[in-house]
């Protein structure tokens, strides 16, 4: 009977992947946001329950250490993530909240031991749970069952709602709510299902290293600025709009902008393009901060910085999932490194802002925070340009090292007589060699190169699936990757690019 009653629930989860992913991942985000804000603004939240400012900082350290340790572990071992890892993650979050509840009810004493235990459990659990949910969402996206560009902002918006509830309620209601939603978020990941595509490399990709470093550099910049500017918001009066409301508002606005952008185009916003849009907005806000006397304008400037950070954070998750698919690399490696680095830089920005703003001259402190933040913002395009130049130089060297098809010697018979190839066969072999070169220059995987060749032969997705022994949804994912890597917008654009490449060579 128990098995029969579970079947409808499983079917419902499979039939609504976007809704389930939005809710499940949104809960994890909603549990993380308040603790991030507690650390960022160095304020004692209701979640602290006696640990004071130390709790948020300890949580964020545990979160960052878990991310970096996960990446390091994947680089040295080849085992795939299985369901027991998710059980341990959500179990740690649940146990951490139980410890907090026991502490709140007065059955547990001690400040630092309690703070280290609870923050460590929740930091490890939420970091691992976020990676698990992102891996699941990326898999559903590769199968063509949801749009990654819409699932991530919807999850952030859901997380903003969860964070708002946590901010509003206190005591046993708050902790009971956290325990309930933790259990709810864990249910879809407890099922026997792949968290990641089979066959992904558990290592970095040499071909995607430049794109990976360039992508996380944008989040790193906004992470430091977010941490530093948050201290400005802490020192400013917030009677008009509490700092918790400012943070939630920033998340909601960022999620709305990202989701609206996904409705206009099926392609994610490139990191460089998004940075170009956000840079002038954030720069103006930073320049104005030391001179603003109006509380409303001060809040508006801080919210703009928060919006920029959450926009870059969402965009990075989308970009890295697509890079992982393109490079056939485990998403756990890419995303854990990026989020770990971003977390540490947030803490660095918090420490810098807090140290500067403790000085007696608040205006001078605000000016120093703005100047350093502007310097970090301006430095990133220079680094990104150098990375792009190195990438192009490496591509040029690889193209020059590729032997020309005309240089291939004619086949030789057993008696040593040169055998003359037919013009049609020679042209076909030269074309095939050039297509292989095209695939190598664009970082195609062997399977993607096969899909490209069949597409250029005019084959349909159904035919390609039958020819390669794959499902149509899997082939759809490979075709999408080919478009992304080659910069094509559709099939005709791809064919034109291939033909142009062959004509030039």
C-alpha positions in Angstrom: 0.0 0.0 0.0 2.8 2.4 0.9 4.4 1.8 -2.5 1.1 2.3 -4.3 0.5 5.6 -2.5 4.0 6.8 -3.4 3.5 6.3 -7.2 1.2 9.3 -7.8 3.6 11.6 -6.0 6.5 10.4 -8.2 4.5 10.8 -11.3 3.5 14.4 -10.3 7.2 15.2 -9.7 8.2 14.0 -13.1 5.3 15.8 -14.8 6.2 19.2 -13.3 10.0 19.5 -13.4 10.0 23.3 -13.5 7.7 23.8 -10.6 9.4 21.1 -8.5 12.9 22.5 -9.3 11.8 26.1 -8.6 10.4 25.1 -5.2 13.2 22.7 -4.2 16.1 24.9 -5.2 14.2 28.0 -4.0 14.0 26.6 -0.5 17.7 26.0 -0.4 18.3 29.6 -1.6 15.7 30.9 0.9 17.5 29.2 3.8 20.9 30.5 2.6 19.9 34.2 2.0 19.1 35.1 5.7 22.4 33.6 6.9 24.3 35.3 4.2 22.6 38.6 5.1 23.4 37.9 8.8 27.0 37.6 7.9 27.1 40.4 5.4 25.5 43.0 7.6 27.1 41.8 10.8 23.7 42.0 12.5 22.3 39.6 15.1 19.4 37.9 13.3 16.7 35.8 15.0 18.5 32.8 13.5 21.5 33.6 15.7 19.8 32.7 19.0 22.6 33.9 21.2 25.6 33.4 18.9 25.5 37.0 17.8 27.5 38.1 14.8 29.7 35.1 14.9 27.0 32.7 13.7 26.6 34.2 10.2 30.3 34.5 9.7 30.9 30.9 10.8 28.1 29.7 8.5 29.6 31.5 5.5 33.1 30.1 6.3 31.6 26.6 6.5 29.8 27.2 3.2 32.9 28.4 1.4 35.1 25.6 2.8 32.5 23.0 1.7 32.5 24.4 -1.8 36.3 24.4 -2.1 36.7 21.0 -0.5 34.1 19.6 -2.9 36.0 20.9 -5.9 39.3 19.5 -4.6 37.8 16.2 -3.8 36.4 15.9 -7.4 39.8 16.6 -8.8 41.4 13.7 -7.0 38.7 11.1 -7.2 36.6 9.7 -9.9 33.5 8.6 -8.1 30.1 10.0 -9.1 27.8 11.7 -6.7 25.2 9.4 -5.4 22.0 9.7 -3.3 23.8 9.2 0.1 25.6 12.6 -0.4 22.2 14.3 -0.6 21.0 12.4 2.4 24.0 13.6 4.4 23.5 17.2 3.2 19.8 17.6 4.1 20.4 15.6 7.3 23.1 18.1 8.3 20.7 21.1 7.6 17.9 19.4 9.6 20.2 18.5 12.5 21.7 22.0 12.6 18.2 23.5 12.9 17.4 21.0 15.6 20.4 22.1 17.5 19.3 25.7 17.1 15.8 24.8 18.4 17.3 23.0 21.4 19.5 26.1 22.1 16.5 28.4 21.8 14.4 26.4 24.2 17.2 26.6 26.8 18.3 23.0 26.8 21.7 23.7 25.4 24.3 26.2 26.8 27.5 27.6 25.4 28.1 30.2 22.8 31.1 29.2 20.6 30.7 25.4 20.7 27.0 25.8 19.8 27.8 28.4 17.0 30.5 26.2 15.5 28.4 23.1 15.5 25.2 24.6 14.2 26.9 26.9 11.6 29.2 24.0 10.4 26.3 21.6 9.9 24.1 24.1 8.1 26.9 25.5 6.0 28.0 22.1 4.8 24.4 21.0 4.2 23.2 24.0 2.3 26.4 24.2 0.1 26.0 20.5 -0.9 22.3 20.8 -1.3 22.7 23.7 -3.7 25.2 21.8 -5.8 22.8 18.8 -5.8 19.9 20.9 -6.9 21.9 22.7 -9.6 23.1 19.4 -10.9 19.6 18.1 -11.1 18.3 21.3 -12.8 21.2 21.1 -15.4 20.3 17.5 -16.1 16.7 18.4 -16.7 17.8 21.2 -19.0 20.0 18.8 -21.0 17.0 16.5 -21.4 15.0 19.4 -22.8 12.5 19.3 -19.9 13.0 22.9 -18.6 14.8 26.1 -19.5 17.7 26.8 -17.2 17.4 30.6 -17.9 13.9 30.6 -16.3 14.4 28.0 -13.6 17.2 29.8 -11.8 15.5 33.3 -11.5 12.2 31.6 -10.5 14.1 29.7 -7.8 15.8 32.9 -6.5 12.4 34.6 -6.4 11.0 31.7 -4.4 14.0 31.9 -2.1 13.3 35.6 -1.5 9.8 34.7 -0.3 11.2 32.0 2.0 13.8 34.5 3.4 11.1 37.1 4.0 9.1 34.6 6.0 12.2 33.7 8.1 12.8 37.4 8.7 9.2 38.0 9.8 8.7 35.1 12.2 10.8 34.3 15.2 11.4 31.6 17.8 9.9 28.1 17.5 7.7 29.1 14.5 10.8 30.2 12.6 12.8 27.0 13.3 9.8 24.8 12.8 9.2 26.4 9.4 12.9 25.9 8.5 12.7 22.2 9.5 9.5 21.6 7.5 10.8 23.3 4.3 14.2 21.5 4.6 12.3 18.1 4.5 10.2 19.3 1.6 13.2 20.4 -0.5 15.0 17.0 0.1 12.2 14.8 -1.2 12.9 15.1 -5.0 16.6 14.5 -4.5 16.1 11.4 -2.4 14.7 9.5 -5.4 16.8 7.1 -7.5 17.6 9.5 -10.3 20.8 10.8 -11.9 22.0 14.1 -10.5 24.3 14.6 -13.4 24.7 13.3 -17.0 26.6 10.1 -17.3 30.1 10.3 -18.7 31.1 13.7 -17.5 34.8 14.3 -16.7 35.6 14.9 -13.1 38.2 17.5 -13.9 38.7 20.8 -15.5 38.7 21.2 -19.2 41.7 22.8 -20.9 39.6 24.1 -23.7 37.2 25.8 -21.3 39.7 27.1 -18.8 39.7 30.7 -20.2 35.9 30.8 -20.3 35.6 29.4 -16.8 38.1 31.9 -15.3 36.5 34.8 -17.1 33.0 33.9 -16.0 33.9 33.6 -12.3 35.9 36.8 -12.4 32.6 38.8 -12.9 31.0 37.2 -9.9 34.1 37.7 -7.8 34.1 41.4 -8.5 30.5 41.9 -7.5 30.9 39.7 -4.5 33.6 41.9 -3.0 31.7 45.1 -3.8 28.5 43.5 -2.4 30.3 42.7 0.9 31.9 46.1 1.2 28.9 48.2 0.3 26.7 46.1 2.7 28.7 47.7 5.5 27.7 51.1 4.2 24.1 50.0 4.5 24.7 48.7 8.0 26.1 52.1 9.2 23.3 54.1 7.6 19.9 54.7 9.2 17.3 52.3 7.9 14.1 53.5 9.4 12.5 53.9 6.0 13.3 50.3 4.8 15.0 47.8 7.1 18.2 46.2 5.8 16.5 42.8 5.6 13.8 44.3 3.3 16.5 46.0 1.2 18.2 42.6 0.6 14.9 40.8 -0.2 14.0 43.6 -2.6 17.3 43.3 -4.3 16.8 39.6 -4.9 13.2 40.0 -6.2 14.2 42.8 -8.6 17.2 40.8 -9.9 15.1 37.7 -10.4 12.4 39.7 -12.2 15.0 41.2 -14.6 16.6 37.9 -15.3 13.3 36.1 -15.9 12.1 38.9 -18.2 15.3 38.6 -20.2 14.7 34.9 -20.6 11.3 35.5 -22.1 12.8 37.7 -24.8 15.6 35.3 -25.8 16.3 31.6 -25.4 20.0 32.3 -24.9 21.5 33.4 -21.6 23.1 36.8 -21.3 26.9 36.6 -21.8 28.8 37.5 -18.7 30.7 40.3 -20.5 27.5 41.8 -21.9 25.8 41.7 -18.5 28.8 43.3 -16.9 28.8 46.1 -19.5 25.2 46.8 -18.5 25.7 46.7 -14.8 29.1 48.5 -14.5 27.8 52.1 -15.1 24.8 51.5 -12.8 27.0 50.2 -9.9 29.7 52.8 -10.6 27.2 55.7 -10.3 25.9 54.2 -7.1 29.4 53.8 -5.6 30.4 57.4 -6.6 27.2 58.8 -5.0 27.3 56.9 -1.7 29.7 59.2 0.2 27.8 62.3 -0.8 24.2 61.1 -0.3 22.4 62.6 2.7 18.8 61.4 1.8 17.9 58.1 3.4 15.8 57.1 0.5 18.6 57.7 -2.0 21.1 55.9 0.2 18.7 52.9 0.3 18.3 53.1 -3.5 22.1 53.1 -4.1 22.5 50.0 -1.8 19.7 48.1 -3.5 21.2 48.8 -6.9 24.4 47.1 -5.7 22.5 44.2 -4.3 20.6 43.8 -7.6 23.9 43.8 -9.5 25.3 41.1 -7.3 22.3 38.8 -7.5 22.0 39.3 -11.2 25.6 38.2 -11.7 25.1 35.4 -9.3 22.2 33.9 -11.2 23.9 34.5 -14.6 27.1 32.7 -13.4 25.1 29.6 -12.4 23.5 29.5 -15.8 26.8 30.1 -17.6 28.7 27.5 -15.7 26.1 24.8 -16.2 26.3 25.5 -20.0 30.1 25.4 -19.9 30.0 22.1 -18.1 27.7 20.7 -20.8 29.9 22.1 -23.5 33.1 20.9 -22.1 31.6 17.6 -20.8 32.9 18.4 -17.3 31.2 17.7 -14.0 29.1 20.7 -12.9 30.2 20.0 -9.3 33.7 21.0 -10.2 32.9 24.3 -12.0 30.2 25.6 -9.7 31.8 24.6 -6.4 35.0 26.5 -7.3 33.0 29.6 -8.4 30.7 29.7 -5.4 33.6 29.0 -3.0 35.6 31.9 -4.4 32.6 34.2 -4.4 31.8 33.4 -0.8 35.4 34.1 0.4 35.4 37.5 -1.5 32.1 38.5 0.1 33.7 37.9 3.5 36.7 39.8 2.4 34.5 42.7 1.3 32.7 42.6 4.6 35.9 42.6 6.6 37.3 45.5 4.6 34.1 47.6 4.8 33.7 46.9 8.6 37.3 47.9 9.3 37.2 51.1 7.3 33.8 52.3 8.6 34.8 51.9 12.2 36.9 55.1 11.8 35.5 58.3 13.3 35.2 60.1 9.9 32.3 58.2 8.3 32.5 60.3 5.1 36.2 59.4 4.6 35.4 55.8 5.2 32.6 55.8 2.7 34.8 57.4 0.1 37.5 54.8 0.6 35.0 51.9 0.3 33.7 53.5 -3.0 37.2 54.1 -4.4 38.4 50.5 -3.7 35.2 49.0 -5.0 35.4 51.1 -8.2 39.0 50.0 -8.7 38.0 46.3 -8.4 35.2 46.9 -10.9 37.4 48.6 -13.4 40.2 46.0 -13.0 38.0 43.1 -14.2 37.6 44.1 -17.9 41.3 44.3 -18.2 41.8 40.8 -16.9 38.9 39.5 -19.0 40.5 41.1 -22.1 43.8 39.5 -21.5 42.1 36.1 -21.0 40.3 36.5 -24.3 43.5 37.5 -26.1 45.3 34.4 -24.8 42.4 32.2 -25.9 42.4 33.7 -29.4 46.2 33.3 -29.7 45.9 29.6 -28.6 43.2 29.1 -31.2 45.3 30.6 -33.9 48.3 28.4 -33.0 46.1 25.3 -33.1 44.7 26.4 -36.5 48.2 26.9 -37.9 49.4 23.6 -36.5 46.6 21.7 -38.4 48.0 20.2 -41.6 46.3 21.4 -44.8 44.2 18.7 -46.4 46.0 19.2 -49.8 49.2 18.0 -48.1 47.9 14.5 -47.6 49.7 12.0 -49.7 47.9 9.8 -52.2 47.3 6.2 -51.1 49.9 3.7 -52.3 49.3 0.2 -53.6 51.1 -2.8 -52.4 53.6 -2.6 -55.3 54.5 1.0 -54.5 52.5 2.6 -57.3 50.7 5.7 -56.3 46.9 5.3 -56.5 45.0 8.3 -57.9 41.9 9.2 -55.9 38.7 10.3 -57.6 38.0 14.0 -57.3 34.7 13.4 -55.5 36.4 11.2 -52.9 39.3 13.6 -52.4 36.9 16.5 -51.9 34.8 14.5 -49.5 37.8 13.5 -47.4 39.1 17.1 -47.4 35.7 18.3 -46.3 35.6 15.8 -43.5 39.1 16.9 -42.3 38.0 20.5 -42.3 34.9 19.7 -40.4 37.1 18.0 -37.8 39.2 21.1 -37.6 36.1 23.2 -37.2 35.0 21.0 -34.3 38.4 21.1 -32.6 38.6 24.9 -32.8 35.2 25.3 -31.2 35.8 22.7 -28.5 33.2 20.2 -29.6 33.2 16.8 -27.8 33.5 13.7 -30.1 29.7 13.2 -29.8 29.0 16.8 -30.7 31.3 16.5 -33.7 29.3 13.5 -34.9 26.0 15.4 -34.5 27.5 18.3 -36.5 28.5 16.1 -39.3 25.0 14.6 -39.5 23.4 18.0 -39.3 25.6 19.1 -42.3 24.3 16.1 -44.2 20.8 17.4 -43.7 19.7 14.8 -41.2 16.8 15.4 -38.8 17.0 15.1 -35.1 15.0 11.9 -35.2 17.4 10.4 -37.7 20.4 11.5 -35.7 19.0 9.9 -32.5 18.4 6.6 -34.3 21.8 6.7 -36.0 23.7 7.4 -32.7 21.5 5.3 -30.5 20.4 8.3 -28.4 17.1 9.7 -27.3 15.7 12.7 -29.2 16.0 14.9 -26.1 19.7 14.0 -25.7 20.3 14.9 -29.3 18.4 18.2 -28.8 20.9 19.0 -26.0 23.9 18.2 -28.2 22.5 20.4 -31.0 22.0 23.2 -28.5 25.6 22.8 -27.4 26.8 22.9 -31.0 24.9 26.2 -31.5 26.3 27.7 -28.3 29.9 26.8 -29.0 29.9 27.9 -32.6 27.9 31.1 -31.8 25.1 30.1 -34.1 21.5 31.1 -33.6 19.9 28.4 -35.6 20.6 25.5 -38.0 20.9 27.6 -41.1 23.4 29.9 -39.4 25.4 26.9 -38.3 25.5 25.5 -41.8 26.6 28.9 -43.2 29.4 29.1 -40.7 30.7 25.7 -41.6 30.5 26.4 -45.3 32.3 29.7 -44.8 35.1 28.0 -42.8 35.5 25.3 -45.5 35.7 27.9 -48.3 38.4 29.9 -46.4 40.5 26.8 -46.0 
